[in-house]
Amino acid sequence: MDEFERLLKKYERVDEDSEGRGEHGIDNFSPSDQEEFLRIPKERIGVLIGKNGQTKAEIERRTDTKVEVDSETGEVFITAKKDSSDPLSVWKARDVVMAIGRGFSPERAFRLLNEGETLEVINLTDIIVGNERNALPRVRGRIIGRKGRTRELIEELSGTDISVYGKTVAIIGNPIQVEVAKTAVEKLVRGSPHGVVYKYLERRRKDLELESSAYYELIESGLPPEKEKDEEE
């Protein structure tokens, strides 16, 4: 606990000390300077750590980071290993930890380590209109569907992984897939009939494969999609 508090205090000083950083606060960082702090629900701590610490160790191994977990509070502190060569290692570990905290199994959360994959978390209370007492359970039920079928269909037709947990819906996929799944979820939250949402997904499915293929090609070429667009214009 003392070590965790020491790391937390160090994290709190990050924004106060910008010496040695570039214009955006990240240039000239050594691996040991990279760190992230977040908190996950206490009931997800066991999943994050895993049996005999295996899941936490796997995250550390695959991201070249050190992950420290306070089992009493759910606070997680992530730092890059000194010999890490990946400037994004801490952010990758953070996203995996956040995904597990939002209800994903470790296996599904590890998808975020693939190039071009991203995590989107939707807070349902930001979308639900009105103060109906049972609004949240009702909306969650619409997204999950009977025996989970609606969620499965959104995943299948958009190519994403989805977790409905607490007041949030978390989505993993490439940005194009995530946007389609997010739109489908928001339509359901706002009351669109399931049939209308399924038709939307079917219609977008025809373009998703081509758009996703083009996206991954750009990723592999090392050219950001927005840069490609600017050059074409």
C-alpha positions as CSV (number, residue, x, y, z in Angstrom):
1,M,0.0,0.0,0.0
2,D,2.8,2.4,0.8
3,E,4.4,1.8,-2.6
4,F,1.1,2.3,-4.3
5,E,0.6,5.6,-2.5
6,R,4.1,6.7,-3.5
7,L,3.3,6.0,-7.2
8,L,0.0,7.8,-6.9
9,K,1.7,10.9,-5.5
10,K,4.2,10.7,-8.3
11,Y,1.3,10.6,-10.8
12,E,-0.4,13.6,-9.2
13,R,2.8,15.6,-9.9
14,V,2.9,14.8,-13.6
15,D,0.9,17.8,-14.8
16,E,2.8,20.1,-12.5
17,D,6.2,19.2,-13.9
18,S,6.5,19.7,-17.6
19,E,10.2,20.1,-17.8
20,G,11.8,18.0,-20.6
21,R,8.6,17.7,-22.5
22,G,7.9,19.0,-26.0
23,E,5.1,21.2,-27.2
24,H,2.3,18.6,-26.5
25,G,3.8,17.3,-23.2
26,I,5.0,14.0,-24.5
27,D,8.1,14.7,-26.5
28,N,11.5,13.7,-25.0
29,F,9.8,11.2,-22.6
30,S,11.9,8.3,-21.5
31,P,10.0,5.0,-21.0
32,S,10.2,5.5,-17.2
33,D,8.3,8.8,-17.5
34,Q,5.2,7.1,-19.1
35,E,2.5,6.4,-16.6
36,E,-1.3,6.1,-16.3
37,F,-3.7,5.9,-13.4
38,L,-7.3,4.7,-13.5
39,R,-9.9,3.1,-11.2
40,I,-12.0,0.0,-12.0
41,P,-15.0,-1.5,-10.1
42,K,-13.9,-3.6,-7.2
43,E,-15.8,-6.6,-8.5
44,R,-13.6,-6.6,-11.6
45,I,-10.3,-6.6,-9.7
46,G,-10.2,-10.4,-9.5
47,V,-10.7,-10.7,-13.3
48,L,-7.9,-8.1,-13.9
49,I,-5.5,-10.0,-11.7
50,G,-6.5,-13.5,-12.8
51,K,-5.8,-16.8,-11.2
52,N,-2.4,-16.6,-9.5
53,G,-1.9,-13.2,-11.1
54,Q,-1.8,-14.7,-14.6
55,T,-3.9,-12.0,-16.3
56,K,-2.0,-9.1,-14.8
57,A,1.3,-10.8,-15.7
58,E,0.1,-11.3,-19.3
59,I,-0.8,-7.6,-19.6
60,E,2.6,-6.7,-18.3
61,R,4.4,-9.1,-20.7
62,R,2.5,-8.1,-23.8
63,T,2.7,-4.3,-23.2
64,D,6.1,-4.0,-21.6
65,T,4.6,-2.3,-18.5
66,K,4.3,-2.8,-14.8
67,V,0.7,-2.9,-13.5
68,E,0.1,-2.3,-9.8
69,V,-3.4,-2.9,-8.4
70,D,-4.8,-1.7,-5.1
71,S,-7.3,-4.5,-4.3
72,E,-9.1,-2.4,-1.7
73,T,-9.9,0.6,-3.9
74,G,-9.7,-0.7,-7.5
75,E,-7.0,1.9,-8.3
76,V,-4.6,0.8,-11.0
77,F,-1.2,2.4,-11.7
78,I,0.6,1.6,-14.9
79,T,4.2,2.4,-15.7
80,A,6.4,1.6,-18.7
81,K,9.4,-0.7,-18.1
82,K,12.8,1.1,-18.5
83,D,13.7,-1.0,-21.5
84,S,10.4,-0.6,-23.3
85,S,10.8,0.4,-26.9
86,D,7.1,1.1,-27.5
87,P,6.0,4.7,-26.8
88,L,2.4,3.6,-26.6
89,S,2.9,0.7,-24.2
90,V,1.3,2.4,-21.2
91,W,-1.7,3.6,-23.2
92,K,-2.2,0.1,-24.6
93,A,-2.1,-1.4,-21.1
94,R,-4.5,1.3,-19.9
95,D,-7.1,0.4,-22.6
96,V,-6.9,-3.3,-21.8
97,V,-7.3,-2.6,-18.1
98,M,-10.2,-0.3,-18.7
99,A,-11.9,-2.8,-21.0
100,I,-11.7,-5.5,-18.3
101,G,-13.0,-3.0,-15.9
102,R,-16.0,-2.4,-18.2
103,G,-16.9,-6.1,-18.2
104,F,-14.9,-7.6,-21.0
105,S,-13.1,-10.9,-20.5
106,P,-9.3,-10.6,-20.7
107,E,-9.3,-12.6,-24.0
108,R,-11.6,-10.1,-25.6
109,A,-9.8,-7.1,-24.1
110,F,-6.5,-8.3,-25.6
111,R,-8.0,-7.5,-29.0
112,L,-7.0,-3.9,-28.2
113,L,-3.4,-4.8,-28.6
114,N,-3.9,-5.4,-32.3
115,E,-2.9,-2.5,-34.6
116,G,-5.8,-0.1,-35.3
117,E,-8.2,-1.3,-32.6
118,T,-9.8,1.1,-30.2
119,L,-12.1,1.2,-27.1
120,E,-15.2,3.4,-26.9
121,V,-17.2,3.6,-23.7
122,I,-20.8,5.0,-23.8
123,N,-22.4,6.3,-20.6
124,L,-26.0,5.4,-21.0
125,T,-27.1,8.1,-18.5
126,D,-25.8,10.7,-20.9
127,I,-28.3,9.5,-23.5
128,I,-31.4,8.4,-21.6
129,V,-34.0,11.1,-21.5
130,G,-36.3,11.6,-18.5
131,N,-36.2,10.3,-15.0
132,E,-38.1,7.1,-15.3
133,R,-37.1,4.8,-12.5
134,N,-36.7,1.7,-14.6
135,A,-35.2,3.5,-17.6
136,L,-31.7,2.1,-17.2
137,P,-32.7,-1.5,-16.8
138,R,-35.2,-1.2,-19.6
139,V,-32.5,0.3,-21.9
140,R,-29.9,-2.3,-20.9
141,G,-32.5,-5.0,-21.7
142,R,-33.1,-3.5,-25.2
143,I,-29.4,-3.5,-26.0
144,I,-28.8,-7.0,-24.7
145,G,-32.0,-8.6,-26.0
146,R,-33.6,-11.9,-25.3
147,K,-30.8,-14.3,-24.2
148,G,-28.2,-11.7,-25.4
149,R,-29.3,-12.0,-29.0
150,T,-29.5,-8.3,-29.8
151,R,-26.0,-7.7,-28.5
152,E,-24.7,-10.7,-30.5
153,L,-26.3,-9.4,-33.7
154,I,-24.7,-5.9,-33.3
155,E,-21.4,-7.6,-32.7
156,E,-21.8,-9.9,-35.7
157,L,-23.0,-7.2,-38.2
158,S,-20.5,-4.5,-37.1
159,G,-17.5,-6.7,-36.4
160,T,-17.1,-5.4,-32.8
161,D,-17.0,-6.8,-29.3
162,I,-19.6,-5.3,-26.9
163,S,-19.9,-5.3,-23.1
164,V,-23.0,-4.0,-21.3
165,Y,-21.9,-3.3,-17.8
166,G,-23.5,-1.1,-15.1
167,K,-24.4,2.2,-16.7
168,T,-22.1,1.8,-19.7
169,V,-21.8,0.1,-23.0
170,A,-18.2,-0.6,-24.1
171,I,-17.2,-1.3,-27.7
172,I,-14.0,-2.7,-29.1
173,G,-13.2,-2.6,-32.8
174,N,-11.6,-0.4,-35.4
175,P,-12.9,3.2,-35.5
176,I,-15.2,2.5,-38.5
177,Q,-16.8,-0.6,-36.8
178,V,-17.1,1.2,-33.5
179,E,-18.9,4.1,-35.0
180,V,-21.5,1.8,-36.6
181,A,-22.0,-0.2,-33.4
182,K,-22.2,3.0,-31.4
183,T,-24.9,4.4,-33.7
184,A,-26.9,1.1,-33.4
185,V,-26.7,1.3,-29.6
186,E,-27.7,4.9,-29.4
187,K,-30.7,4.2,-31.7
188,L,-31.9,1.5,-29.3
189,V,-31.4,3.7,-26.3
190,R,-33.5,6.5,-28.0
191,G,-36.3,4.0,-28.7
192,S,-35.8,2.9,-32.3
193,P,-37.5,-0.5,-33.0
194,H,-35.1,-3.4,-33.1
195,G,-36.1,-4.1,-36.7
196,V,-35.1,-0.6,-37.8
197,V,-31.7,-1.0,-36.1
198,Y,-31.1,-4.4,-37.7
199,K,-31.8,-2.9,-41.1
200,Y,-29.4,-0.1,-40.5
201,L,-26.7,-2.6,-39.5
202,E,-27.4,-4.8,-42.6
203,R,-27.2,-1.7,-44.8
204,R,-23.9,-0.6,-43.3
205,R,-22.5,-4.1,-43.3
206,K,-22.1,-4.0,-47.1
207,D,-19.7,-1.1,-46.8
208,L,-17.9,-2.1,-43.6
209,E,-15.8,-4.8,-45.0
210,L,-14.4,-2.5,-47.8
211,E,-13.9,0.5,-45.5
212,S,-12.2,-1.6,-42.8
213,S,-9.9,-3.2,-45.3
214,A,-8.9,0.2,-46.6
215,Y,-8.4,1.4,-43.0
216,Y,-6.1,-1.5,-42.1
217,E,-4.1,-1.0,-45.3
218,L,-3.5,2.6,-44.3
219,I,-2.4,1.4,-40.8
220,E,0.0,-1.1,-42.3
221,S,1.4,1.6,-44.6
222,G,2.1,3.8,-41.6
223,L,0.0,6.7,-43.2
224,P,-2.8,8.0,-40.9
225,P,-6.2,8.0,-42.6
226,E,-6.6,11.7,-42.0
227,K,-3.3,12.4,-43.7
228,E,-4.3,10.3,-46.7
229,K,-7.5,12.3,-47.0
230,D,-5.7,15.6,-46.9
231,E,-3.3,14.5,-49.6
232,E,-6.1,13.4,-51.9
233,E,-7.8,16.8,-51.5
